[in-house]
Amino acid sequence: MRVVKPLLLALGFGLSATALAATQIQLDTTAKGAVINKNIYGQFAEHLGRGIYEGLWVGPDSKIANTKGFRNDVLAALKDLHVPLIRWPGGCFADEYHWRDGIGPRDKRPVKVNTNWGGVEEDNAVGTHEFFDLVELLGAEAYVNGNLGTGTPQEMAEWIEYMTAEGKSTLAELRRKNGRDKPFKVHYFGVGNEAWGCGGNMSVEYYTNLYKHYTTFLKTPANNTPKWIASGSHSDDTSWADYMTANIKQKMDAVTFHYYTLPTGKWDVKGAALQFPESEWASTMQRTLAMDTFITNNKKVMDKHDPEKKVGFYVDEWGTWFDVEKGENPGFLYQQNSLRDAIVAALNFNIFHKHADRVHMTNIAQMVNVLQAMILTDKEKMILTPTYHAFKMYVPFQDATAMPLKLSNVPDYKLGDVAIPAISATAAKAKDGNVYLALVNANPNKAEMAEIKLDGIQINSVSGQLLTADAMDTHNTFAKPEAIKPTAFSAKGKNGKLSLELPAKSILVVKVQ
C-alpha cells in the first residue's frame, strides 16, 4: 500500500508548512476522559428495501456463498469492522412487527405487507432466530426493538420470555422446538420506536405512561436482563429526554434520539447523493455539526434529573438522508455513498467521543443498501463504501479512553452564509495501550495545517491511514469498487511536536509512537 508522506512534517520542509496557518492542538495524555463505549459504533438493520433481504440474507439455498443464510462476503466485511452491536427489526417496522410471525418453519411463516417501506411483501424469513444467528456470527451484541405501536404488553412480555427463559415454560419449550436450546442473550431492549411519529404519534406524557405500563411486565432471568431503552425525540426537541428522566424512575437505562443530516433541511427535496454543488457540501457539514448542540442540550436537561448520569443518551438513528436514486423504489431508501458521507461519519464520531459520558450507543442508519450504508450489493456483487472505510479507520477508538483536546486557531470553512470550523479532532488511549488521534478537514478546497503537542509523551512518529479524493462525490461502484479507499500514512515528530498537513476533504487516523 502506498505510504503518504505529505509535504508537511515537523521538520519544516517544503512551502506548505509555512504557507498555511496551523490549527493548534494540545493533548494531555495523562488526563483521562470517559470511556468511548464500543457501541458508539453500532449498526442498524431494519426490514427496509434491500437492507436485510439480499443485502444480508440470501437464504441457505442461495447460489451466493452463505452461512446460515447470511452472505459470506458481507459477513467478512462486517467482521473487519468489529461490529459491536446491531439494532433490529426497526425502525418504523418494529411497531408493526409481531414476533410470532418470524419463528417456526420458514415455509409456514405468514406473508405480510411492509406498509412503512414500499408496500412490498414481507415473508418473515428473517425472524428472531435468524437475527441472533447474525449477531452471533459477527460476535456482536443484540439490540431488539419491541412493538409498542400495534402490540400489547402481553405480546412484548412473551417475546422477552421466549428469548430469555431458562426453564421449561411453554415459551421456552417452543424456542427449543424451533432449534434453540439455550436462551438468547438480549443485551438491549427498546420499548417502541419514534413514539412521537410513526410509532404512534404520541405525546411524551402518554408514551411515558405506556412505557411504565409495558415495562412492568417485562421480566427476565437475573443473568439475562437487558438494558431497557425508552423511545426519545429528535433534532432540537429536548422535551422527551427532560420529561422521561424526570418521571421514569425504574427500568429505564437509556433514552434514544434520532437525527438525520439532510443537505437542504427539507424532507420533500433533500438533495442528491452525487453530483451536488459545493453549497450542498457546506450545508451538509453545517447541519451534521448540529449534532453537537442537540446532544449538549439534551444532556443539560437530563443532568437536572439524573446528575449521576445513570441514564444513557443513545443516538440510535443517525446519518445522511438524500433523495432516492433514480429508478429505485422510493420506499427502499437506496442512495449512493461518497467521500462526503465519510466526512459526515467522522465528524459525528468526534462529537460522540466528546459526549461519551452520556452517549454510550449510536446506530448509523443503516448497515447495507439503505441510507448511509457500509456496504452496497447488486445480486452477487458487493462494494464497500467510503463510510465503511471511515468506520474501519476508527476501530481503535472502540472502548478506548477519551483524552481531552484543546484546539485553538481553528480556521473556518466559509461558503455563502455557511461558516464552520474546518478542523475537527479527537484523541484517546486505546485498549492496546497506544494513543490514537483522528483529524478531519471539512474544507473541500484547501489543505489545512495542524500542529499537535502531546503533554506526557514524546512523539517520535505517527502511522495510520488517510482517506481523501479529488472530487467531493468520489464513490465506489460495482465497475470501480476501489475508486476510493484509505492509503497508508506516516510522519515524524520533532521536539515533542508534530505538524501535519491535512489534504482538503480528508480523514486522518494515526497511532502515536
N, C-alpha and C positions, 0 to 999 in steps of 0.2 A: 504493500500500500504506500502510496506517495506520501512523504513526510513534508508537511507545510512548514516552512520557516519564513514567516512574514518579514518585511523589511524592518521590523520592529526592534527587537531585542534591547535589553537593558544596556547593551554596550554602546548604544548611540549611533550605530551605523546607519547610513542612508539618510535621505531627506525627510522621510515620513515621520520619524520620531521627533524631529524638531519642528516640522511644519504643522503638526496637529496639536492643539491644546489638549492636555490629558485630563481625563477624569481621575480623581484621586480616590483610591480605595484603601482603607485601613482596616485590618483584621487582627484582632487579639485572639490568638489561638489558645490562650489559657482560659478564655471566657467560655462558659457553656450556656447554650440556649436550650430550647425544648427539643425533644427527640422528634425527628421527622418520621412520623408513622409511615411504614411501608405502604399502607392502604391509601395514602395520598395519591398513589399511582394506580388506583383501582380502575377496573373496566366495567362496561355496561353492555349487556346482551339482551335486547328486547325482541319479542316476536314482532318484527317490523321489517318489511321488504325482504331483501336477501341477506339480512344480518345473520340469522340463525340457519334458515334453510338455504343451502348452497354455500353460504359463507363459512359456517362452522360445520353444519350437519349435512352429510350426503347419504347417510344410511349405511348399514353394514353390507348391503349387497351392491353398492356402487362400484363402478369400474375405477373411480378415483380412490387411490390408496387411503385407507382409513383405519382407525382404531375405535371399536365400539360405535361406529357410525360417524365419528368426527374426523375431518380431513387431516391426514398426517402432515401435509405441508403447512397448514395453518397452525396446528398444534406445535410443530417445531419452531415456527417463528414466534409464537406467543411464549414458549418456554424460554427463548432467548431474551424476552423482555422481563423475565422473572415476575410474571403477572401475579400480584399478591392477592387479588380479590375480584370476584365477578358478581355483579348485581343482575338479578333475573326474577320474574319474567317480564318486567316493565318497571317504570313507564306506565303510560295510559293503559296499555294492555293488561296490566296487573289487576286493575279494578273491574275487569270483565272476565278474569281467568278463574275457572273453577278446577281446583287441583285434581279432583277425581276423574276429569276428562283426560288427564295425562298419565294415567297409570294402567297397568294390565297389558295384555297383548296389543301391539300397535295396530294390528289389522281390525281390532274391535273397538278402537277408541272413536268417540264421536267426532264428526267433522263440523266445525263451527265457522262462523263468518267473523273475520277480523274487522270489526266495524270502525276501529280507530285508524287503521293503516291500510287503505287501498281497497277495503271490502273484499279481500281475497279469502279463499278457503284456508282454514287452519285445521290441519288433520291431527294435531296434538302428538305428532311423532316424538317431539322433544318435550318431555314432562319431567317430573321430579327425579326419577332415577337417572335419566339421561343427563340432566343438569349436574347432578352430583358425580356422574362419570366424568364430565368435563372438568369440574374443579379439581377432582382427584387426579386426573391425568396431568393437569397443569401444576399440581401442588399448591393450589390457590385456596383462599378462604371463600365461604359461601355467604352471600347476602341475598336472602329470599324476601321478596316484596309481596305481602299479603293483600287479599282482596277485601277492602273496606267498602268500596263503592256499590257493588252488586252482591256482595257476600253477606254472611251472618257471623255473629260471634261463634256459633257452633261450628260452622264450616272452617273458620280460621283455627279454632282450638283443636279440631280434629286433624287438620293438616299438621299442626305442630306435634300432636301426639303420634301421627303416622311416621313423621320423620325422626322423632327422638325417643320414643318409648322403648324401654329395655325389657319389659316383662312379656306376658303372654296375653295382653289385651287383644281384643278383636282387631284393632287397627294395627298393632304391632305384628300380629299374625298375618294380616293382609299384606303388609310390607314384605314379610318373609315369603309369602306365596308368590309375590311379584319379583322375587330374586334377591332380596337384600336382607340378610340375617341381622347384622349389626346395625344399630341406629346410624343415621346420617349425622354428621357434625354440622350444626347450623350455627355459624358464628354471629350473624346479624339477621334481624328480622324487622322489616318495615311494615308499619300498620297503615296501609293506604299509600297513595301517591298523588301529589298535586291536588289535595283535597279542595283547594281554592278554585280549581279549574276542572280538568277532565275527570278528576276523581270524585266529583260530586257537587261542585260549585257551592261549597260550604263556607260559612263564616268560621272564624277561628274559634269562637265560643262553642259553636255546635260541634266542630271537629274535636275540640278538647274533651267534651263530654263523651263523644263516641270513643275516643282513644281510651279514656279511663274505663269505659264500659267494656270494650273488647279485651283490653289487656288484663282485666280482672280474671278472665277465663283462659289465658294463655299460660299453660303450666308445663314445665319440663323437668327431667331429672336434674339434680343439682350439678352434675358434671357436664351437662349439655345445655346450659342456659345461654341463649344468645343475648347480645346487646339489643335492647328494644329501641326502635327508631321511630320518631314521630315525623309526620309529613309537615314540612315548614313552607316558607314562602319563596319569593323570587325577586330579583332586581333590587330596587331600593326600598322594598317593604320590610320593615323590622317588626311589625306588629305581631306576627305569628311567633317569632322567637321570644319576644317580650312576654306575650300573654301565656304561652305554654310553659316557659320556665318559671313563671310566677304561680301557675295554677296546677301543674302536674308535679307531684312530689314523690311519686314512686313509679317504678317500671318505665322510666324514660332515660335512656343513656345518651341520646343524641336527637338533635333537630336538624332536618335537612334544608337545603337551599338549592335553587336552580337558577342558572344564568347562562344564556346563550349570547354569543357575540355575533351580531348582525351588522354588516358594513354600513347599511343605511339607517339602521334602527327601526325599520318599517317591516312588518310581517308580510305585507302584500307583495312588495318588491324588495327583497333583501339585498340583492347584489349577486354578481356572478362569481363562481368559484375560480374561473380562469379569465384571462384577457380583460382584467379590470383596470380602471385608471388608477393613477397614484393617489388620487383623492380618496379612493376606497381602501387603499393600503393604510393611509393615515387614519381614516375614520375607524377602521377595524382595530388598529393598535390603541387608539384613544378609548374605544368602547370596551376593549378587553381589559385595559388597565383599571376600569371602573370596579373590577372585582375587588381590588384592594379596599376601596371605600365601602363597598357593600359588606364585606366581611368585618371591617373595623366597626361599622355602625351596629351590626348585629351583635358583635362581641360586647359592645358597651351596654346594650340592654340586657344581655344575658348576665353580665357581671353584676348587675344590680340584684338579681335573684339567686345567682349561683357564683358567688365570689371565689369559691374553691375550685371552680372550673371542672365540676364533675360531669357536666353535660357537654358532649361534643357538638361541634357545628360541622355537619357533613355536607359538602358540596357534591351531592350525588348525581347531578347532571350539569355538565358544562361543555363548552366547545363552540366551534363556529357553526353557523347555520346559513347556508346560501340558497339561492334559487336552485330547484331541481334541474339536473342535466336534461337537455332536450332529448325527447324520445323515451324518457323513463317514466314509469308510473309515478304521478305526483305524490302518492301516498307512501312511496318506498324511501323517500328522502336520501336518494343516492346522489353524492356530489364528489367531484374530483378533489384532490388534496395536494396543495402546493407548498412551496417554501414559506409562504405567508402563514399557513396553518401551523407549521413547525415553530415559527417565531411566536405565534399566539400561545402555543402549548408551553414553550419555555418561559415566557413572561408569567404565565399563570403558575407554573411550578415555583418560580421565585416568590410569588405572592403567597402561595400556600406554605412555603417554608417559613416565611416571616410570621405567619399566624399559626404555627404548629402547636401552640399551647391549647388551641381550641379545635383547629381543623385537623381531625385525625383520619379523615377519609375523604376522598373525592373520586368521582367516577366519570371519566370522559364519555361523551355520547358520540359514537358508540364504537364497538370493537371492530366489526367487519362490515363493509358495504353500506353503512348508514352514517350520515352526517360526517363528523371529523374522525374518520376511521383509521385504524392502524394498518389495515390490510384491505385490498380490493381483489375480488375474484371475478373471473369470467369462465364459467364451467370448470374445466380442469386447470386453468391458468390462475396464477396468483402473483400479486406485486405488493411490495412494501411501500408505504407512503412516507413522505417527509416527517409526518407526525410520529410514525413508528420510530424513525431514527432519533427523533428528539427524546422519546421515552427511553430508548435504549441507552442513549448517552447519559441520561440522568439516573440510571440504575444504581450507581454508588450512593445516591442520597437516600435510598430506602433504609429506614431505621438508623440513619446517621444522626449525629447530634449537631444541631444548627449552631453556627457561630455568628455573633452579631457583627455586622459590617457598618462602617461609616463611609458614605460616599459624599464627595464634595466636587465642586467644579464640573458638574454633570452638564454637558451641552444639551440643548433642546433640538429635537427634530421638528421643524415647522413647515406647514403647508396650509395656506389659507388661514382659516380660523383655528386650525389644529396646532397645538404645541404640546409635545410630550417629551419626557426625558429620553434621550437616545440610548442611554446605557442602563441596563438592569443587571444586578449581580446577586449571587447567593454563595454561601460557603458552609461547609460542615466537615466534621470529623467522622469518617465512615467506620463501619464495623471492622474493616481491615486495618484500622489504626492510622490511615493516611488522611490528609486534608485534601478536600476536593473543592474546586472553585468553578462556578458556572457564570458565564458572562453572555449577555445578549446585546447586540447592536440592532435597534429597531429602525435606524435610518437606512432607507433603501438605496440611497445615492452616495453616501460618504463613509469612508473608513473613519474610525474613531480610535484614539489612543486611551489606554488605561494604565495608570501607574499604581502598582499594588505593593503595599507594605504589610508584612505579616509580623506582628509582635509575638515573640515567643519561640519562633523557629527561624532557622537560617535557610533562605531559599537558594538552592543550588540549580534546580532545573524544574521544568514542568513538562508533562507529556499528557496527551489526550486526543480529543477529536474535535474537528471543526466542521460545521455544516453551513454551506452557503452556495450561492449560484449567481449567475449573471442576471437572470430575469426574475422579477418579483413572483411570477406564477410558474416557475420551473417545477415540473412534476414528473412522476414516473408513469409510463403507460405500458400496456402489455407488449407493444412493439419495442419500447425502450425502457425496460424495467429498472435500469440503473442510471437514469439521466441525472438523478440527484442522490447522493449518499455521502456520509461523513468521510473525511480524509484525516489521516494521522497528522498530529501537530506536536511540535516540541519547541522549547525555548529555554534560555538560560538566564539566571538572575545575576545581579551584581550589587554588592554592598547591601545585601538584605532586601533589595527591591527587585521588582520585575516590571518591565514595560512591555506592553503588548499592543499591537495594532490589530484592531478588530475590523475585518472587512465589512463593507456595507451589508445589511440584512444577513447577519450571521449569528450562530450559536457556537460557543466555545466551552467545552468542559474539560478541565485538566486536573491531574493529580500533582500536588506539590511535593517535591522531594528535596 
